[in-house]
Amino acid sequence: MPYFLSHRLILSALTALALFVVPRNVRADELSGTISQTVTITKNSELVGDVTCAVPRGTPCIHFGASNIELMLNGFTITGQAEPPAGCTSTSDFSPEDGIDIVALHNVAVFGPGRVQKFGRMGILLSGATRTRVQGVTTSDNCFSGIFLVGTTDSDIEGNVSVRNAIGSNNFPCGGT
């Protein structure tokens, strides 16, 4: 076989191999439309359209399942099933009918602009989390709190707007953030 042909064959083989070996940017999970069961995100994700949550009662719509990830709302809305004060979760069982749950994770973020609205408990729950960021999000018409923090430390919650939350809180210390 002539030298130039074998050389070309080797280059072609190496190029093909490089396509499989060279790391590529991982695309984010894209969310939109109706969600009928809790979505657990484990990598960077983004809304590419409005989301309507039709998950079973007592469950969150979107649950962060890993540290070091973010959710970009991209100007879209996540809407739950509650029409406060009707449709709010009971204060006796206080089930997690939340828009977004972030529990016991580190270095996660939710970035607006975007809206989280009409959830039976919290719009966004941060529980036992560290170094979280929630920025530029509007929460409205959630039964208890727009953004609720419990046992969360070293976090930045900034530039958010909270409107008409806590309608179903029945004297619980709830509200905007």
C-alpha positions as CSV (number, residue, x, y, z in Angstrom):
1,M,0.0,0.0,0.0
2,P,1.4,3.4,-0.9
3,Y,2.6,5.6,2.0
4,F,0.0,8.4,1.4
5,L,-2.9,5.9,1.5
6,S,-1.8,4.2,4.7
7,H,-1.1,7.7,6.2
8,R,-4.6,8.9,5.2
9,L,-6.2,5.7,6.6
10,I,-4.5,6.2,9.9
11,L,-5.5,9.9,10.1
12,S,-9.1,8.9,9.3
13,A,-9.1,6.3,12.0
14,L,-7.7,8.7,14.6
15,T,-10.2,11.4,13.7
16,A,-13.1,8.9,14.1
17,L,-11.7,7.8,17.4
18,A,-11.3,11.4,18.6
19,L,-15.0,12.0,18.1
20,F,-15.7,9.3,20.7
21,V,-13.0,10.1,23.2
22,V,-12.9,13.9,23.3
23,P,-15.3,15.2,26.0
24,R,-18.2,17.2,24.8
25,N,-20.4,19.7,26.5
26,V,-23.3,18.0,28.2
27,R,-26.6,19.5,27.2
28,A,-29.0,20.4,29.9
29,D,-32.2,18.6,30.4
30,E,-35.0,20.6,28.8
31,L,-38.3,20.9,30.6
32,S,-41.7,22.2,29.3
33,G,-45.3,21.1,29.0
34,T,-47.2,19.1,31.5
35,I,-45.3,17.1,34.2
36,S,-47.4,14.3,35.6
37,Q,-44.9,12.9,38.1
38,T,-42.0,14.4,40.0
39,V,-39.0,15.2,37.8
40,T,-35.7,14.6,39.6
41,I,-32.9,16.6,38.0
42,T,-29.4,15.4,38.3
43,K,-27.6,17.7,35.8
44,N,-28.0,21.3,34.7
45,S,-31.5,21.8,33.4
46,E,-33.6,24.5,31.9
47,L,-37.1,25.4,31.0
48,V,-37.7,25.7,27.3
49,G,-41.4,26.5,27.7
50,D,-44.0,26.9,30.5
51,V,-44.5,23.9,32.8
52,T,-47.8,22.8,34.2
53,C,-47.5,20.4,37.2
54,A,-50.1,17.7,37.4
55,V,-48.1,15.5,39.8
56,P,-50.0,13.5,42.5
57,R,-51.0,15.3,45.6
58,G,-48.3,15.4,48.3
59,T,-45.4,15.4,45.9
60,P,-43.1,18.1,44.5
61,C,-43.0,19.1,40.9
62,I,-39.2,19.4,40.4
63,H,-36.8,17.8,42.8
64,F,-33.0,18.5,42.8
65,G,-31.3,15.1,43.0
66,A,-27.7,16.1,42.9
67,S,-25.3,18.7,44.1
68,N,-23.4,21.2,41.8
69,I,-26.3,21.7,39.3
70,E,-28.5,24.6,38.3
71,L,-32.0,25.1,36.9
72,M,-32.5,28.0,34.5
73,L,-36.1,29.2,34.3
74,N,-35.4,31.3,31.1
75,G,-38.5,33.6,31.6
76,F,-41.0,30.7,31.8
77,T,-43.5,29.8,34.5
78,I,-44.0,26.6,36.6
79,T,-47.6,26.4,37.7
80,G,-49.0,24.0,40.3
81,Q,-52.6,22.8,40.9
82,A,-53.5,25.0,43.9
83,E,-55.9,27.9,43.7
84,P,-55.3,29.4,47.1
85,P,-57.0,29.1,49.6
86,A,-58.6,26.1,47.9
87,G,-56.2,23.3,47.0
88,C,-53.7,24.0,49.7
89,T,-52.0,21.2,51.6
90,S,-53.3,20.4,55.0
91,T,-51.5,21.9,58.0
92,S,-51.9,18.6,59.8
93,D,-49.8,16.5,57.3
94,F,-48.0,19.4,55.6
95,S,-47.1,17.3,52.6
96,P,-44.5,18.5,50.1
97,E,-46.7,20.0,47.4
98,D,-43.9,22.3,46.3
99,G,-42.8,23.7,43.0
100,I,-39.1,23.1,43.5
101,D,-37.5,21.1,46.3
102,I,-33.8,21.3,47.2
103,V,-33.1,19.1,50.2
104,A,-29.6,18.4,51.8
105,L,-27.6,19.4,48.7
106,H,-24.6,21.6,48.2
107,N,-23.9,24.3,45.5
108,V,-27.2,24.3,43.6
109,A,-29.0,27.2,42.0
110,V,-32.3,28.3,40.5
111,F,-32.0,31.3,38.2
112,G,-34.7,33.5,36.8
113,P,-36.2,35.3,35.3
114,G,-39.2,33.1,35.7
115,R,-42.2,32.4,37.9
116,V,-43.1,29.6,40.4
117,Q,-46.8,29.8,41.3
118,K,-49.9,28.1,42.7
119,F,-48.4,25.3,44.7
120,G,-50.1,23.7,47.7
121,R,-47.2,24.4,50.0
122,M,-44.0,26.2,49.0
123,G,-43.0,27.7,45.7
124,I,-39.3,26.8,46.4
125,L,-38.2,24.8,49.4
126,L,-34.5,24.9,50.6
127,S,-34.0,22.4,53.4
128,G,-30.7,21.5,54.9
129,A,-28.9,22.9,51.9
130,T,-25.6,24.8,51.7
131,R,-24.3,27.3,49.2
132,T,-27.5,27.5,47.2
133,R,-28.6,30.4,45.0
134,V,-32.1,31.6,44.1
135,Q,-31.9,34.7,42.0
136,G,-34.4,36.6,39.9
137,V,-37.4,34.4,40.6
138,T,-41.0,35.6,41.1
139,T,-43.1,33.4,43.4
140,S,-46.8,34.1,43.6
141,D,-50.0,32.6,44.9
142,N,-48.3,29.7,46.7
143,C,-50.3,28.5,49.8
144,F,-47.5,28.9,52.4
145,S,-44.2,30.5,51.3
146,G,-42.8,31.7,48.0
147,I,-39.3,30.6,49.0
148,F,-38.9,28.8,52.3
149,L,-35.5,28.1,54.0
150,V,-35.0,25.7,56.9
151,G,-31.6,24.6,58.1
152,T,-30.0,26.2,55.0
153,T,-26.7,28.0,55.4
154,D,-24.2,30.1,53.4
155,S,-26.7,30.8,50.6
156,D,-27.7,33.7,48.4
157,I,-31.3,34.5,47.9
158,E,-31.5,37.7,46.0
159,G,-33.4,39.8,43.5
160,N,-36.6,37.7,43.9
161,V,-40.2,39.0,44.0
162,S,-42.9,37.5,46.2
163,V,-46.6,38.2,45.6
164,R,-49.7,36.9,47.4
165,N,-48.1,33.9,49.1
166,A,-49.2,32.4,52.5
167,I,-52.9,32.5,51.7
168,G,-53.4,29.0,53.1
169,S,-50.8,29.2,55.9
170,N,-53.4,29.3,58.8
171,N,-51.1,31.2,61.2
172,F,-47.9,29.4,60.2
173,P,-45.0,31.9,60.0
174,C,-45.0,31.9,56.2
175,G,-45.0,34.5,53.5
176,G,-42.5,35.7,50.8
177,T,-39.1,34.4,51.8
